[in-house]
Amino acid sequence: MNDSRHEIGAVALALKDLAALYREADARVAALGLECAACGRCCDFRRRDHVLYATELEVIFLGEIKAVPCGASPGNPPCPFQDAGRCSARERRPLGCRVYFCKAGPDWNDSVEELHRKLRDIHDRHRLPYSYAPFLAHPLIVSLDVKRGCLS
């Protein structure tokens, strides 16, 4: 079997598992009554002194979602998917976005750790390299910023 075909197949299966993990995360959020006010404050990484991390698989999962043109949203947000304070990639956003809340109790931290372990397990199960790195520094995200005219 061709290695690249095997890897493409592994990625496709891993993306299905990732979608299931995201559904689980969303269900846990709902069960705990955590609510997102959709105010966009948590997405303003610089102001919140927050670094969003994601795996390459999660960045790939974002797929063909269109980035918001630079300057199209007030304040020129650092996330290429934030539009007027709202996430334009909400259904495909990384786990870190799904589990980060402006207000969450200490019980939530254990769930977050377990979900991250499951994210790592997906990579291991499909024999994909695990790279957990700053989301906005990922080459695919940086290329979006270049296309949007945010970086020169």
C-alpha positions, 0 to 999 in steps of 0.5 A: 500500500502506498504510504501517502494513500495510507496517510490520507485514509488515516487522516480521513478516519481521524477527522471522523473521530475528531468530529465525534470528539467535538460532539462529545465536548459540546454535549459536556458543555451543554450538560454542565450548563456552560454558556457562550455569550457569543460576545467574542471576548474570549477570541480576542487573544491579545486582550485576554492574554490567551494563546489558543493551541490546536493540533494539525488535524484540527487545523485541517478539519477547518477545511474550506471555511472562508477567513474573514477579510482583514479590516472587515470586522471592527478591531481587526481581530487576530483570529481569521474566523472572527467576524463582528465578534462572532465565530464564522467557523463555529461548527469546525472550531478547535477543541481549545475554542470549544472548552474555553469560557470566560466563566467556568467552574473548577469542575470543568478543568477535569473534563477539559483534561480528559477531552485533550487526552482523547484528542491525543488518543485519536492521533495515536490510534491513527498513527498520526504525528501529534503536534499541539502548537499555537493555532495562529502560528500554524502555517495554514492559518498564517497563509490565511492571514497573508491572503487576507492582507493582514501580514506582508 
